[in-house]
Amino acid sequence: MLKEWIRVLLEEPMKVNELLSGKLQLAGMPAAEQLALKDTFLRKNSKSDEFITDAWF
């Protein structure tokens, strides 16, 4: 499920804004995965426009 959401968010940048503002609800996704996804998009490196990812355990 997380893989599909990442694909949607990368294809539709407006969805990222909705996710970060709390307007987009990710039904069926565990809270830990939602937090990891939001954190990844919040920590976007503005200089290179690449996403910084961390391992969540």
N, CA, C and O atoms as CSV, one atom per row, in Angstrom:
chain,resi,resn,atom,element,x,y,z
A,1,MET,N,N,0.818,-1.187,0.000
A,1,MET,CA,C,0.000,0.000,0.000
A,1,MET,C,C,0.872,1.266,0.000
A,1,MET,O,O,0.568,2.229,-0.704
A,2,LEU,N,N,1.934,1.262,0.775
A,2,LEU,CA,C,2.813,2.426,0.847
A,2,LEU,C,C,3.422,2.729,-0.516
A,2,LEU,O,O,3.558,3.890,-0.901
A,3,LYS,N,N,3.785,1.685,-1.235
A,3,LYS,CA,C,4.382,1.852,-2.562
A,3,LYS,C,C,3.425,2.574,-3.514
A,3,LYS,O,O,3.850,3.449,-4.268
A,4,GLU,N,N,2.151,2.218,-3.485
A,4,GLU,CA,C,1.172,2.883,-4.348
A,4,GLU,C,C,0.995,4.349,-3.975
A,4,GLU,O,O,0.878,5.208,-4.849
A,5,TRP,N,N,0.976,4.637,-2.662
A,5,TRP,CA,C,0.810,6.028,-2.228
A,5,TRP,C,C,2.010,6.878,-2.632
A,5,TRP,O,O,1.847,8.029,-3.039
A,6,ILE,N,N,3.185,6.332,-2.525
A,6,ILE,CA,C,4.373,7.085,-2.931
A,6,ILE,C,C,4.305,7.390,-4.417
A,6,ILE,O,O,4.620,8.503,-4.838
A,7,ARG,N,N,3.905,6.426,-5.200
A,7,ARG,CA,C,3.777,6.624,-6.642
A,7,ARG,C,C,2.769,7.740,-6.955
A,7,ARG,O,O,3.038,8.601,-7.793
A,8,VAL,N,N,1.615,7.726,-6.283
A,8,VAL,CA,C,0.596,8.759,-6.493
A,8,VAL,C,C,1.130,10.131,-6.093
A,8,VAL,O,O,0.936,11.109,-6.815
A,9,LEU,N,N,1.797,10.203,-4.951
A,9,LEU,CA,C,2.303,11.487,-4.466
A,9,LEU,C,C,3.382,12.064,-5.375
A,9,LEU,O,O,3.463,13.281,-5.543
A,10,LEU,N,N,4.205,11.208,-5.958
A,10,LEU,CA,C,5.241,11.701,-6.859
A,10,LEU,C,C,4.663,12.144,-8.198
A,10,LEU,O,O,5.208,13.042,-8.840
A,11,GLU,N,N,3.569,11.526,-8.625
A,11,GLU,CA,C,2.945,11.895,-9.891
A,11,GLU,C,C,2.068,13.134,-9.765
A,11,GLU,O,O,1.875,13.858,-10.741
A,12,GLU,N,N,1.531,13.386,-8.556
A,12,GLU,CA,C,0.622,14.517,-8.340
A,12,GLU,C,C,1.134,15.364,-7.172
A,12,GLU,O,O,0.782,15.111,-6.020
A,13,PRO,N,N,1.962,16.365,-7.468
A,13,PRO,CA,C,2.546,17.195,-6.399
A,13,PRO,C,C,1.518,17.886,-5.495
A,13,PRO,O,O,1.810,18.155,-4.330
A,14,MET,N,N,0.340,18.173,-6.006
A,14,MET,CA,C,-0.684,18.819,-5.169
A,14,MET,C,C,-1.128,17.893,-4.037
A,14,MET,O,O,-1.543,18.361,-2.976
A,15,LYS,N,N,-1.041,16.591,-4.260
A,15,LYS,CA,C,-1.393,15.630,-3.211
A,15,LYS,C,C,-0.408,15.717,-2.044
A,15,LYS,O,O,-0.785,15.497,-0.893
A,16,VAL,N,N,0.853,16.038,-2.342
A,16,VAL,CA,C,1.859,16.193,-1.278
A,16,VAL,C,C,1.448,17.349,-0.376
A,16,VAL,O,O,1.509,17.232,0.848
A,17,ASN,N,N,1.035,18.457,-0.964
A,17,ASN,CA,C,0.595,19.605,-0.162
A,17,ASN,C,C,-0.601,19.236,0.707
A,17,ASN,O,O,-0.679,19.639,1.867
A,18,GLU,N,N,-1.538,18.465,0.141
A,18,GLU,CA,C,-2.698,18.035,0.910
A,18,GLU,C,C,-2.285,17.101,2.046
A,18,GLU,O,O,-2.837,17.181,3.144
A,19,LEU,N,N,-1.328,16.225,1.795
A,19,LEU,CA,C,-0.838,15.320,2.827
A,19,LEU,C,C,-0.199,16.102,3.970
A,19,LEU,O,O,-0.485,15.846,5.140
A,20,LEU,N,N,0.658,17.046,3.633
A,20,LEU,CA,C,1.379,17.799,4.657
A,20,LEU,C,C,0.470,18.735,5.445
A,20,LEU,O,O,0.735,19.017,6.613
A,21,SER,N,N,-0.598,19.216,4.816
A,21,SER,CA,C,-1.517,20.116,5.515
A,21,SER,C,C,-2.581,19.356,6.313
A,21,SER,O,O,-3.332,19.958,7.080
A,22,GLY,N,N,-2.641,18.037,6.131
A,22,GLY,CA,C,-3.617,17.237,6.867
A,22,GLY,C,C,-4.935,17.068,6.150
A,22,GLY,O,O,-5.848,16.448,6.695
A,23,LYS,N,N,-5.067,17.601,4.941
A,23,LYS,CA,C,-6.307,17.479,4.176
A,23,LYS,C,C,-6.459,16.102,3.542
A,23,LYS,O,O,-7.579,15.655,3.291
A,24,LEU,N,N,-5.339,15.425,3.282
A,24,LEU,CA,C,-5.366,14.100,2.662
A,24,LEU,C,C,-5.236,13.047,3.748
A,24,LEU,O,O,-4.238,13.008,4.468
A,25,GLN,N,N,-6.235,12.201,3.864
A,25,GLN,CA,C,-6.226,11.120,4.843
A,25,GLN,C,C,-5.843,9.823,4.150
A,25,GLN,O,O,-6.370,9.509,3.083
A,26,LEU,N,N,-4.953,9.089,4.731
A,26,LEU,CA,C,-4.458,7.842,4.151
A,26,LEU,C,C,-5.127,6.667,4.846
A,26,LEU,O,O,-4.536,6.033,5.720
A,27,ALA,N,N,-6.356,6.381,4.457
A,27,ALA,CA,C,-7.135,5.308,5.082
A,27,ALA,C,C,-6.480,3.962,4.836
A,27,ALA,O,O,-6.022,3.675,3.730
A,28,GLY,N,N,-6.440,3.154,5.856
A,28,GLY,CA,C,-5.903,1.814,5.745
A,28,GLY,C,C,-4.398,1.720,5.919
A,28,GLY,O,O,-3.840,0.623,5.911
A,29,MET,N,N,-3.738,2.855,6.077
A,29,MET,CA,C,-2.282,2.854,6.249
A,29,MET,C,C,-1.974,3.011,7.742
A,29,MET,O,O,-2.525,3.895,8.399
A,30,PRO,N,N,-1.107,2.167,8.272
A,30,PRO,CA,C,-0.746,2.280,9.693
A,30,PRO,C,C,-0.161,3.656,10.019
A,30,PRO,O,O,0.441,4.309,9.166
A,31,ALA,N,N,-0.348,4.079,11.263
A,31,ALA,CA,C,0.105,5.398,11.699
A,31,ALA,C,C,1.610,5.572,11.520
A,31,ALA,O,O,2.064,6.659,11.164
A,32,ALA,N,N,2.380,4.532,11.757
A,32,ALA,CA,C,3.839,4.632,11.610
A,32,ALA,C,C,4.222,4.896,10.154
A,32,ALA,O,O,5.135,5.677,9.889
A,33,GLU,N,N,3.536,4.255,9.214
A,33,GLU,CA,C,3.828,4.483,7.799
A,33,GLU,C,C,3.416,5.886,7.383
A,33,GLU,O,O,4.109,6.529,6.595
A,34,GLN,N,N,2.288,6.365,7.907
A,34,GLN,CA,C,1.857,7.741,7.600
A,34,GLN,C,C,2.883,8.744,8.106
A,34,GLN,O,O,3.220,9.697,7.403
A,35,LEU,N,N,3.374,8.538,9.310
A,35,LEU,CA,C,4.377,9.432,9.885
A,35,LEU,C,C,5.659,9.415,9.065
A,35,LEU,O,O,6.244,10.464,8.797
A,36,ALA,N,N,6.092,8.233,8.670
A,36,ALA,CA,C,7.311,8.116,7.873
A,36,ALA,C,C,7.150,8.808,6.529
A,36,ALA,O,O,8.066,9.487,6.065
A,37,LEU,N,N,6.003,8.643,5.907
A,37,LEU,CA,C,5.743,9.265,4.609
A,37,LEU,C,C,5.729,10.789,4.723
A,37,LEU,O,O,6.349,11.482,3.917
A,38,LYS,N,N,5.025,11.299,5.717
A,38,LYS,CA,C,4.981,12.755,5.917
A,38,LYS,C,C,6.372,13.309,6.218
A,38,LYS,O,O,6.759,14.352,5.692
A,39,ASP,N,N,7.115,12.607,7.063
A,39,ASP,CA,C,8.451,13.052,7.431
A,39,ASP,C,C,9.367,13.106,6.213
A,39,ASP,O,O,10.175,14.025,6.081
A,40,THR,N,N,9.244,12.135,5.334
A,40,THR,CA,C,10.072,12.103,4.124
A,40,THR,C,C,9.794,13.317,3.253
A,40,THR,O,O,10.727,13.951,2.759
A,41,PHE,N,N,8.535,13.646,3.061
A,41,PHE,CA,C,8.207,14.794,2.226
A,41,PHE,C,C,8.517,16.120,2.911
A,41,PHE,O,O,8.818,17.103,2.233
A,42,LEU,N,N,8.451,16.168,4.235
A,42,LEU,CA,C,8.803,17.393,4.955
A,42,LEU,C,C,10.297,17.687,4.877
A,42,LEU,O,O,10.706,18.848,4.895
A,43,ARG,N,N,11.112,16.635,4.789
A,43,ARG,CA,C,12.563,16.802,4.798
A,43,ARG,C,C,13.152,16.876,3.400
A,43,ARG,O,O,14.329,16.572,3.204
A,44,LYS,N,N,12.355,17.272,2.439
A,44,LYS,CA,C,12.827,17.368,1.058
A,44,LYS,C,C,13.986,18.359,0.975
A,44,LYS,O,O,13.928,19.450,1.541
A,45,ASN,N,N,15.009,17.971,0.279
A,45,ASN,CA,C,16.179,18.823,0.115
A,45,ASN,C,C,15.882,19.832,-0.994
A,45,ASN,O,O,15.790,19.448,-2.160
A,46,SER,N,N,15.731,21.101,-0.660
A,46,SER,CA,C,15.334,22.108,-1.635
A,46,SER,C,C,16.422,22.412,-2.673
A,46,SER,O,O,16.103,22.883,-3.765
A,47,LYS,N,N,17.670,22.159,-2.367
A,47,LYS,CA,C,18.737,22.469,-3.318
A,47,LYS,C,C,18.759,21.515,-4.495
A,47,LYS,O,O,18.971,21.940,-5.631
A,48,SER,N,N,18.544,20.238,-4.245
A,48,SER,CA,C,18.646,19.264,-5.326
A,48,SER,C,C,17.289,18.734,-5.772
A,48,SER,O,O,17.215,17.984,-6.745
A,49,ASP,N,N,16.218,19.107,-5.084
A,49,ASP,CA,C,14.881,18.610,-5.366
A,49,ASP,C,C,14.792,17.090,-5.311
A,49,ASP,O,O,13.960,16.489,-5.989
A,50,GLU,N,N,15.644,16.473,-4.509
A,50,GLU,CA,C,15.568,15.041,-4.276
A,50,GLU,C,C,15.052,14.807,-2.871
A,50,GLU,O,O,15.213,15.654,-1.993
A,51,PHE,N,N,14.442,13.679,-2.663
A,51,PHE,CA,C,13.894,13.365,-1.353
A,51,PHE,C,C,14.944,12.631,-0.525
A,51,PHE,O,O,15.673,11.773,-1.022
A,52,ILE,N,N,14.994,12.995,0.750
A,52,ILE,CA,C,15.879,12.348,1.695
A,52,ILE,C,C,15.053,11.312,2.431
A,52,ILE,O,O,14.002,11.637,2.984
A,53,THR,N,N,15.505,10.086,2.448
A,53,THR,CA,C,14.758,9.040,3.128
A,53,THR,C,C,15.572,8.472,4.282
A,53,THR,O,O,16.802,8.463,4.259
A,54,ASP,N,N,14.859,8.008,5.273
A,54,ASP,CA,C,15.455,7.367,6.430
A,54,ASP,C,C,14.846,5.981,6.564
A,54,ASP,O,O,13.775,5.705,6.023
A,55,ALA,N,N,15.522,5.134,7.273
A,55,ALA,CA,C,14.979,3.815,7.576
A,55,ALA,C,C,14.155,3.930,8.845
A,55,ALA,O,O,14.632,4.446,9.856
A,56,TRP,N,N,12.939,3.460,8.798
A,56,TRP,CA,C,12.051,3.454,9.961
A,56,TRP,C,C,11.870,2.015,10.390
A,56,TRP,O,O,11.490,1.161,9.589
A,57,PHE,N,N,12.142,1.747,11.656
A,57,PHE,CA,C,11.995,0.388,12.173
A,57,PHE,C,C,11.003,0.367,13.300
A,57,PHE,O,O,10.740,-0.692,13.870
